[in-house]
Amino acid sequence: MDNKCGGASAVYGLGFIGAAIFFVGKAATLWMGALGILKALVWPVYLVYYALQFLAK
């Protein structure tokens, strides 16, 4: 079985790390830090949503 999406996994991984640092760095409490980790997991959803919202104008 060939896995041909290695580059996309690396980009998502780096994006996750960067988003986690960003969201956790802005957290004031432990629970906000935990929420920041969850937000870092779904950051592409926000990106696509706002990009499509921008393009729909």
Contacts in CASP RR format, 6 or more apart in sequence:
PFRMAT RR
TARGET T0000
AUTHOR 0000-0000-0000
METHOD contacts of the structure
MODEL  1
MDNKCGGASAVYGLGFIGAAIFFVGKAATLWMGALGILKALVWPVYLVYY
ALQFLAK
12 44 0 8 1.000
15 40 0 8 1.000
15 43 0 8 1.000
16 40 0 8 1.000
16 41 0 8 1.000
16 43 0 8 1.000
18 40 0 8 1.000
19 39 0 8 1.000
19 40 0 8 1.000
19 43 0 8 1.000
20 36 0 8 1.000
20 37 0 8 1.000
20 40 0 8 1.000
22 40 0 8 1.000
23 33 0 8 1.000
23 35 0 8 1.000
23 36 0 8 1.000
23 37 0 8 1.000
23 39 0 8 1.000
23 40 0 8 1.000
24 33 0 8 1.000
24 36 0 8 1.000
24 37 0 8 1.000
24 40 0 8 1.000
25 33 0 8 1.000
26 32 0 8 1.000
27 33 0 8 1.000
27 35 0 8 1.000
27 36 0 8 1.000
39 46 0 8 1.000
END
